[in-house]
Amino acid sequence: MKHLKRNMALLSVAALSFILTACSTAPITSHSTGIWDGVIVYNFSRFIIYLSKLFGGNYGWGIIVFTIIIRIIILPLMIYQTRTTMKTAELQPKLKQLQQKYSSRDAESQQKLREEKQKLYAEAGVNPMAGCLPLIIQLPVMYALYAAVSRTQVLKEGTFLWLQLSDKDPYFILPILAALFTFMSTWLSMKSQPAGSQNGMTSAMTFGMPLVILITALNFPAAITLYWVVTNLFQVGQTLIIQNPFKIQKEREEKIQTEKAKRKAIEKAKRRAMKSKRK
């Protein structure tokens, strides 16, 4: 599932890059037609403008509040994803046992391995595909945000701090922040995983995804990069509240120590019993 999530994340960034380079440049107005232009992008544009007016016409703040609202809307899905990820991490020892048991590459063994994995997931109440849903949902949101900013004249001319929202960040501050917060959110999520479930692939994801975000954000409009900064900062806070790795690690260590103490007490009781029988 981790590999699938990593691949989906990279695919999402790549797909967004491809879509944004090939999208229409026709202005978005009340006369725009079609479900995408006339309904989705037009209403995104109107909503961002409405939010901006609440902050004195500051379109940067409009995008920030818009991003927070989107994150709140998908929060239940993110919580479900987080719990699924944690359950899957706990299953890693059993999954490795299955992989060792059905290590043969023949079709019959691989089919049996898939069946046993599905059975294990079902018993644990885990849906391996759940981790990809937030990524799938956020991709069209970013595309619609880009279209709204680049094709609505008032938003296209909007500024925020040193930024022209429809242009790249000239000082690369937002791309660096987007990469930094991506790293922090990924690192915190990985830190909560059991030690045995972490490997070179998870480390590559921890450092690889921020690098992909950095390189991509350097060529994206400031509006999209601002969205990434806010959404990943939100993710950091969400992780610390819902999936706090320091709390999880402490609880895991306490559980291990309790189990060790329990086994030690059982062994001690057995030795006492043996001594009593000898007497």
KEKE-3310 file (N, C-alpha, C; in steps of 0.2 Angstrom, whole numbers, plus 5000, padded with zeros to 4 digits):
npx = (5004:5010:5019:5010:5003:5014:5017:5005:5005:5016:5011:5000:5006:5013:5003:4995:5005:5005:4992:4990:4999:4992:4980:4964:4964:4954:4944:4936:4919:4903:4896:4902:4902:4897:4900:4913:4919:4908:4902:4910:4924:4920:4912:4921:4930:4921:4919:4932:4934:4924:4928:4940:4935:4931:4942:4947:4948:4960:4967:4976:4974:4961:4963:4970:4961:4951:4958:4960:4946:4943:4952:4946:4934:4937:4943:4937:4939:4953:4956:4951:4960:4972:4970:4968:4981:4989:4984:4987:5001:5003:5000:5011:5022:5014:5011:5024:5027:5018:5023:5035:5031:5024:5034:5038:5039:5029:5013:5003:5007:5008:4995:4989:4995:4990:4977:4978:4983:4972:4962:4968:4968:4954:4950:4956:4949:4954:4956:4966:4966:4961:4970:4974:4963:4962:4972:4968:4956:4961:4968:4959:4954:4966:4968:4956:4958:4969:4964:4954:4961:4970:4962:4952:4950:4951:4957:4968:4976:4978:4987:4998:5007:5023:5020:5014:4999:4997:5009:5026:5034:5046:5056:5057:5053:5040:5040:5050:5045:5034:5040:5047:5036:5030:5040:5040:5027:5027:5038:5034:5023:5029:5037:5029:5027:5029:5045:5050:5043:5048:5059:5071:5063:5053:5061:5066:5054:5051:5061:5060:5048:5046:5056:5052:5040:5046:5054:5043:5035:5043:5040:5027:5012:5011:4999:4995:5006:5005:4993:4998:5008:4999:4991:4999:5005:4994:4992:5003:4999:4987:4992:5000:4990:4981:4988:5000:5016:5026:5018:5012:5024:5028:5017:5018:5031:5028:5019:5026:5036:5027:5022:5034:5037:5026:5029:5041:5036:5028:5037:5045:5035:5033:5046:5046:5035:5041:5051:5044:5038:5049:5052)
npy = (4994:5006:5008:5010:5022:5030:5030:5035:5048:5053:5051:5060:5072:5073:5071:5083:5092:5090:5092:5106:5112:5110:5115:5125:5142:5151:5165:5164:5167:5173:5168:5157:5140:5123:5109:5109:5122:5131:5127:5121:5127:5141:5143:5140:5151:5162:5159:5160:5174:5179:5176:5183:5196:5197:5199:5212:5212:5205:5193:5183:5179:5175:5163:5156:5154:5147:5135:5130:5127:5118:5107:5105:5100:5088:5082:5071:5060:5060:5057:5044:5039:5040:5031:5019:5018:5017:5005:4996:4997:4990:4978:4974:4964:4952:4952:4951:4938:4931:4933:4927:4914:4911:4913:4908:4911:4906:4905:4900:4901:4915:4919:4913:4920:4933:4931:4927:4939:4948:4942:4944:4958:4960:4954:4963:4974:4983:4994:4994:5003:5015:5024:5031:5039:5053:5059:5058:5065:5078:5082:5086:5097:5106:5108:5115:5126:5132:5134:5143:5154:5158:5160:5169:5186:5196:5188:5184:5195:5197:5200:5195:5198:5198:5192:5189:5181:5173:5171:5164:5161:5174:5173:5161:5157:5151:5138:5132:5132:5124:5112:5110:5108:5097:5088:5088:5083:5071:5064:5064:5056:5044:5042:5037:5024:5007:5001:4990:4991:5000:5005:5006:5011:5018:5028:5034:5039:5049:5058:5060:5064:5078:5083:5082:5090:5102:5104:5104:5115:5126:5129:5132:5142:5155:5154:5140:5135:5141:5135:5122:5125:5129:5118:5107:5112:5112:5098:5094:5099:5092:5079:5079:5080:5069:5058:5058:5055:5054:5052:5039:5031:5031:5025:5013:5008:5007:4997:4986:4985:4981:4969:4962:4962:4955:4942:4939:4938:4927:4917:4917:4913:4900:4894:4894:4886:4874:4872:4870:4858:4849:4849)
npz = (5000:5003:4993:4983:4987:4986:4972:4967:4972:4965:4952:4953:4954:4942:4933:4935:4931:4918:4914:4917:4908:4896:4897:4894:4889:4889:4895:4910:4914:4918:4907:4903:4898:4900:4911:4917:4915:4916:4928:4938:4938:4937:4948:4958:4956:4959:4972:4978:4976:4983:4996:4997:4997:5010:5016:5013:5000:4997:4988:4990:5004:5002:4994:5004:5014:5007:5004:5017:5020:5010:5015:5027:5023:5017:5028:5036:5027:5027:5040:5040:5031:5038:5049:5042:5037:5048:5053:5043:5044:5056:5052:5045:5050:5049:5035:5030:5034:5026:5014:5014:5016:5004:4994:4982:4964:4956:4947:4954:4968:4969:4967:4978:4988:4986:4989:5002:5007:5005:5013:5025:5026:5026:5038:5047:5044:5034:5020:5006:4996:5001:5005:4994:4990:4995:4988:4975:4975:4978:4966:4955:4962:4963:4950:4946:4954:4948:4935:4939:4944:4933:4923:4926:4926:4936:4947:4941:4940:4953:4968:4982:4996:4991:4979:4962:4959:4947:4942:4944:4959:4962:4971:4976:4988:4992:4985:4992:5005:5003:4999:5011:5021:5016:5018:5032:5035:5029:5035:5049:5048:5044:5055:5064:5061:5064:5069:5061:5049:5042:5028:5015:5005:5010:5016:5005:5000:5009:5007:4994:4989:4994:4986:4973:4974:4976:4964:4955:4960:4957:4945:4944:4945:4958:4965:4965:4972:4984:4988:4990:5000:5011:5012:5015:5027:5035:5035:5043:5055:5057:5057:5069:5078:5076:5073:5081:5081:5092:5103:5099:5098:5111:5118:5111:5115:5129:5129:5124:5134:5145:5140:5140:5154:5158:5152:5159:5172:5170:5167:5179:5188:5183:5186:5200:5202:5197:5206:5218:5215:5215:5228)
capx = (5000:5014:5021:5004:5002:5020:5016:4999:5007:5020:5007:4996:5010:5015:4997:4994:5009:5003:4985:4991:5002:4988:4973:4962:4966:4948:4942:4930:4914:4896:4894:4905:4897:4900:4901:4919:4920:4903:4900:4916:4929:4917:4910:4928:4932:4916:4920:4938:4933:4919:4932:4944:4932:4930:4949:4948:4950:4966:4966:4980:4970:4955:4966:4972:4955:4948:4962:4958:4939:4944:4955:4941:4929:4940:4946:4935:4942:4960:4956:4950:4966:4977:4968:4970:4988:4991:4982:4992:5008:5003:5000:5017:5025:5010:5012:5031:5027:5015:5028:5040:5028:5023:5040:5039:5036:5025:5007:4999:5009:5007:4988:4988:4998:4985:4971:4979:4983:4965:4959:4971:4965:4947:4950:4958:4945:4958:4955:4972:4965:4959:4975:4974:4957:4963:4976:4963:4951:4964:4971:4955:4954:4971:4967:4951:4960:4974:4960:4950:4966:4973:4957:4948:4955:4953:4961:4975:4980:4979:4994:4998:5014:5028:5018:5008:4997:4997:5016:5030:5037:5052:5061:5057:5051:5034:5042:5054:5041:5030:5044:5048:5031:5029:5045:5038:5021:5029:5042:5030:5019:5034:5040:5024:5026:5033:5052:5051:5039:5052:5064:5074:5058:5050:5065:5066:5048:5052:5065:5059:5042:5048:5061:5047:5036:5050:5055:5037:5033:5047:5037:5020:5010:5011:4992:4995:5011:5002:4989:5002:5010:4994:4988:5004:5005:4988:4993:5007:4995:4983:4996:5002:4984:4977:4993:5006:5021:5029:5013:5012:5030:5028:5012:5021:5036:5025:5016:5032:5038:5022:5022:5041:5036:5021:5032:5045:5032:5026:5043:5046:5030:5035:5052:5044:5031:5046:5055:5039:5037:5055:5052)
capy = (5000:5012:5009:5012:5029:5034:5030:5039:5054:5055:5052:5065:5078:5072:5072:5090:5096:5089:5095:5113:5114:5109:5117:5130:5149:5155:5168:5161:5172:5170:5166:5151:5134:5116:5107:5111:5129:5135:5126:5120:5133:5147:5144:5141:5158:5166:5158:5163:5181:5181:5175:5188:5202:5197:5201:5218:5211:5201:5187:5178:5176:5171:5156:5152:5152:5142:5129:5127:5125:5111:5102:5103:5096:5081:5079:5064:5055:5060:5053:5037:5036:5039:5025:5014:5018:5014:4998:4993:4997:4985:4971:4972:4958:4946:4952:4948:4931:4928:4934:4922:4908:4911:4916:4906:4916:4903:4909:4897:4904:4922:4919:4911:4926:4938:4929:4928:4946:4950:4939:4948:4965:4960:4953:4969:4980:4988:4994:4996:5008:5021:5029:5035:5043:5060:5062:5058:5071:5085:5083:5091:5104:5110:5110:5120:5132:5135:5137:5149:5160:5160:5162:5174:5192:5199:5184:5183:5201:5197:5200:5193:5200:5200:5188:5189:5175:5169:5170:5160:5165:5176:5172:5153:5155:5147:5132:5129:5131:5118:5106:5109:5106:5091:5083:5087:5079:5064:5062:5063:5050:5038:5041:5034:5017:5002:5001:4984:4992:5005:5002:5011:5013:5023:5034:5037:5043:5054:5064:5060:5068:5085:5085:5082:5095:5108:5105:5106:5121:5131:5131:5133:5149:5156:5152:5133:5134:5144:5130:5117:5127:5129:5111:5103:5114:5109:5091:5093:5100:5086:5073:5080:5079:5063:5053:5060:5049:5054:5048:5033:5028:5030:5020:5006:5006:5005:4990:4981:4984:4978:4962:4959:4961:4949:4936:4938:4936:4920:4913:4917:4908:4893:4892:4893:4880:4868:4871:4867:4851:4846:4849)
capz = (5000:5004:4986:4979:4989:4983:4965:4966:4973:4960:4946:4953:4952:4935:4929:4936:4927:4911:4913:4917:4902:4890:4898:4890:4892:4888:4901:4914:4915:4919:4901:4902:4897:4901:4918:4920:4915:4918:4934:4943:4938:4938:4955:4962:4955:4963:4980:4980:4976:4989:5002:4996:4999:5017:5019:5010:4993:4997:4985:4993:5009:4999:4992:5010:5017:5002:5005:5023:5019:5007:5020:5032:5020:5016:5034:5038:5023:5029:5046:5038:5027:5043:5053:5038:5036:5055:5054:5038:5047:5061:5049:5041:5051:5046:5028:5028:5035:5021:5008:5015:5015:4997:4991:4975:4959:4951:4947:4960:4974:4969:4968:4985:4992:4985:4992:5009:5009:5005:5019:5031:5026:5027:5045:5050:5042:5030:5013:5004:4991:5004:5006:4987:4989:4996:4982:4969:4976:4978:4960:4951:4965:4961:4943:4946:4957:4943:4930:4941:4945:4927:4918:4929:4925:4943:4951:4937:4941:4960:4971:4989:4998:4985:4973:4957:4960:4941:4940:4948:4965:4960:4976:4977:4995:4992:4983:4997:5010:5001:5000:5019:5025:5013:5021:5039:5036:5027:5041:5055:5046:5044:5062:5068:5059:5068:5066:5056:5043:5038:5024:5010:5000:5014:5017:4998:4999:5014:5004:4987:4988:4994:4980:4967:4975:4975:4957:4951:4962:4954:4938:4945:4948:4965:4968:4966:4977:4990:4990:4993:5007:5016:5013:5019:5034:5038:5036:5048:5061:5057:5059:5076:5083:5075:5072:5084:5082:5098:5108:5097:5100:5118:5119:5108:5120:5135:5127:5123:5141:5148:5138:5143:5161:5159:5151:5164:5178:5169:5168:5186:5191:5181:5190:5207:5202:5196:5213:5223:5213:5217:5236)
cpx = (5004:5017:5016:5003:5008:5019:5010:5001:5011:5016:5003:5000:5011:5009:4995:4998:5007:4997:4986:4994:4998:4981:4971:4963:4960:4946:4936:4925:4908:4893:4897:4901:4901:4900:4907:4920:4914:4900:4905:4920:4926:4915:4916:4930:4928:4918:4926:4937:4929:4924:4937:4941:4931:4937:4951:4951:4957:4965:4970:4977:4964:4957:4967:4966:4951:4952:4960:4951:4939:4947:4950:4936:4931:4943:4943:4938:4950:4961:4956:4957:4971:4976:4970:4977:4991:4990:4986:4999:5008:5003:5006:5021:5021:5011:5019:5031:5023:5019:5033:5037:5026:5028:5041:5036:5031:5018:5002:5000:5007:4999:4986:4990:4993:4979:4972:4980:4976:4961:4962:4969:4958:4946:4951:4954:4949:4957:4961:4971:4963:4964:4976:4969:4959:4967:4972:4959:4955:4967:4966:4954:4959:4971:4962:4954:4965:4969:4956:4955:4968:4968:4952:4952:4956:4957:4968:4979:4981:4986:4993:5006:5018:5025:5013:5006:4997:5004:5019:5032:5044:5058:5061:5056:5045:5036:5046:5050:5036:5034:5046:5042:5029:5033:5042:5032:5023:5033:5039:5026:5023:5036:5035:5023:5031:5040:5053:5047:5043:5058:5067:5069:5055:5054:5066:5060:5048:5055:5063:5053:5043:5052:5056:5043:5040:5052:5049:5035:5037:5044:5030:5018:5010:5004:4992:5000:5009:4997:4993:5005:5005:4992:4993:5006:4999:4989:4998:5003:4990:4986:4998:4996:4981:4982:5000:5011:5025:5024:5013:5018:5030:5023:5015:5026:5033:5022:5021:5035:5033:5022:5029:5040:5031:5025:5037:5042:5030:5032:5045:5042:5031:5041:5050:5040:5036:5049:5050:5038:5043:5055:5047)
cpy = (5006:5013:5012:5020:5033:5035:5035:5046:5057:5056:5058:5072:5078:5074:5080:5094:5096:5092:5103:5116:5114:5112:5123:5137:5154:5158:5165:5167:5169:5167:5159:5145:5128:5115:5109:5118:5133:5133:5125:5126:5139:5148:5144:5148:5163:5165:5161:5171:5183:5181:5181:5195:5202:5199:5207:5217:5208:5194:5181:5175:5173:5164:5152:5149:5146:5135:5126:5124:5118:5106:5100:5099:5089:5078:5072:5059:5055:5056:5046:5034:5035:5033:5019:5013:5015:5007:4994:4992:4991:4978:4969:4966:4952:4946:4949:4941:4928:4928:4929:4915:4906:4914:4914:4911:4913:4906:4906:4900:4911:4923:4918:4917:4932:4937:4929:4935:4949:4948:4943:4955:4965:4959:4959:4975:4986:4988:4997:5002:5015:5026:5033:5040:5051:5063:5062:5064:5077:5087:5088:5097:5108:5112:5115:5126:5135:5138:5143:5155:5162:5162:5167:5181:5195:5195:5184:5189:5202:5197:5198:5194:5202:5196:5190:5182:5170:5168:5166:5164:5167:5174:5165:5152:5150:5139:5128:5128:5125:5112:5104:5106:5099:5086:5082:5082:5072:5061:5060:5057:5044:5037:5037:5026:5013:5002:4995:4986:4997:5002:5008:5014:5019:5029:5038:5042:5049:5060:5065:5065:5076:5088:5086:5088:5102:5109:5107:5113:5127:5133:5132:5140:5149:5154:5145:5132:5136:5138:5124:5119:5126:5121:5106:5105:5112:5101:5090:5094:5094:5080:5073:5078:5072:5057:5055:5055:5049:5050:5041:5028:5026:5025:5013:5004:5003:4998:4985:4980:4980:4970:4958:4957:4955:4942:4934:4935:4929:4915:4912:4912:4901:4890:4890:4887:4873:4867:4868:4860:4846:4844:4843)
cpz = (5000:4997:4982:4980:4986:4976:4963:4967:4968:4953:4947:4951:4945:4931:4929:4932:4920:4909:4912:4911:4896:4891:4894:4893:4891:4894:4904:4916:4917:4913:4899:4902:4899:4909:4921:4921:4918:4925:4939:4944:4940:4945:4960:4962:4959:4970:4982:4981:4982:4996:5003:4999:5007:5020:5015:5003:4992:4994:4987:4999:5007:4997:4999:5013:5013:5003:5012:5023:5016:5011:5025:5029:5019:5022:5036:5034:5025:5035:5045:5035:5033:5047:5048:5037:5042:5055:5049:5041:5052:5058:5045:5043:5048:5038:5026:5029:5029:5014:5008:5014:5008:4993:4984:4970:4955:4952:4953:4966:4975:4970:4975:4990:4992:4989:5000:5012:5010:5011:5025:5032:5028:5035:5049:5049:5038:5023:5010:4999:4994:5005:4999:4986:4990:4990:4976:4969:4975:4971:4956:4955:4963:4954:4942:4949:4952:4938:4932:4942:4938:4922:4920:4930:4932:4947:4947:4939:4949:4963:4979:4991:4992:4979:4969:4957:4953:4939:4945:4954:4963:4965:4979:4984:4996:4990:4989:5003:5009:5002:5007:5022:5022:5017:5028:5039:5034:5033:5047:5054:5047:5051:5066:5066:5063:5065:5060:5050:5039:5034:5020:5006:5004:5015:5010:4997:5003:5011:4997:4985:4988:4988:4974:4968:4974:4968:4953:4953:4959:4948:4938:4947:4955:4969:4970:4972:4984:4993:4993:4999:5012:5018:5017:5026:5038:5040:5042:5055:5062:5060:5067:5081:5082:5075:5075:5085:5088:5103:5106:5099:5107:5120:5117:5113:5126:5134:5127:5130:5145:5146:5140:5150:5162:5157:5156:5170:5177:5170:5175:5190:5189:5185:5197:5207:5201:5203:5218:5221:5216:5225:5238)
residu = (MET:LYS:HIS:LEU:LYS:ARG:ASN:MET:ALA:LEU:LEU:SER:VAL:ALA:ALA:LEU:SER:PHE:ILE:LEU:THR:ALA:CYS:SER:THR:ALA:PRO:ILE:THR:SER:HIS:SER:THR:GLY:ILE:TRP:ASP:GLY:VAL:ILE:VAL:TYR:ASN:PHE:SER:ARG:PHE:ILE:ILE:TYR:LEU:SER:LYS:LEU:PHE:GLY:GLY:ASN:TYR:GLY:TRP:GLY:ILE:ILE:VAL:PHE:THR:ILE:ILE:ILE:ARG:ILE:ILE:ILE:LEU:PRO:LEU:MET:ILE:TYR:GLN:THR:ARG:THR:THR:MET:LYS:THR:ALA:GLU:LEU:GLN:PRO:LYS:LEU:LYS:GLN:LEU:GLN:GLN:LYS:TYR:SER:SER:ARG:ASP:ALA:GLU:SER:GLN:GLN:LYS:LEU:ARG:GLU:GLU:LYS:GLN:LYS:LEU:TYR:ALA:GLU:ALA:GLY:VAL:ASN:PRO:MET:ALA:GLY:CYS:LEU:PRO:LEU:ILE:ILE:GLN:LEU:PRO:VAL:MET:TYR:ALA:LEU:TYR:ALA:ALA:VAL:SER:ARG:THR:GLN:VAL:LEU:LYS:GLU:GLY:THR:PHE:LEU:TRP:LEU:GLN:LEU:SER:ASP:LYS:ASP:PRO:TYR:PHE:ILE:LEU:PRO:ILE:LEU:ALA:ALA:LEU:PHE:THR:PHE:MET:SER:THR:TRP:LEU:SER:MET:LYS:SER:GLN:PRO:ALA:GLY:SER:GLN:ASN:GLY:MET:THR:SER:ALA:MET:THR:PHE:GLY:MET:PRO:LEU:VAL:ILE:LEU:ILE:THR:ALA:LEU:ASN:PHE:PRO:ALA:ALA:ILE:THR:LEU:TYR:TRP:VAL:VAL:THR:ASN:LEU:PHE:GLN:VAL:GLY:GLN:THR:LEU:ILE:ILE:GLN:ASN:PRO:PHE:LYS:ILE:GLN:LYS:GLU:ARG:GLU:GLU:LYS:ILE:GLN:THR:GLU:LYS:ALA:LYS:ARG:LYS:ALA:ILE:GLU:LYS:ALA:LYS:ARG:ARG:ALA:MET:LYS:SER:LYS:ARG:LYS)
# end
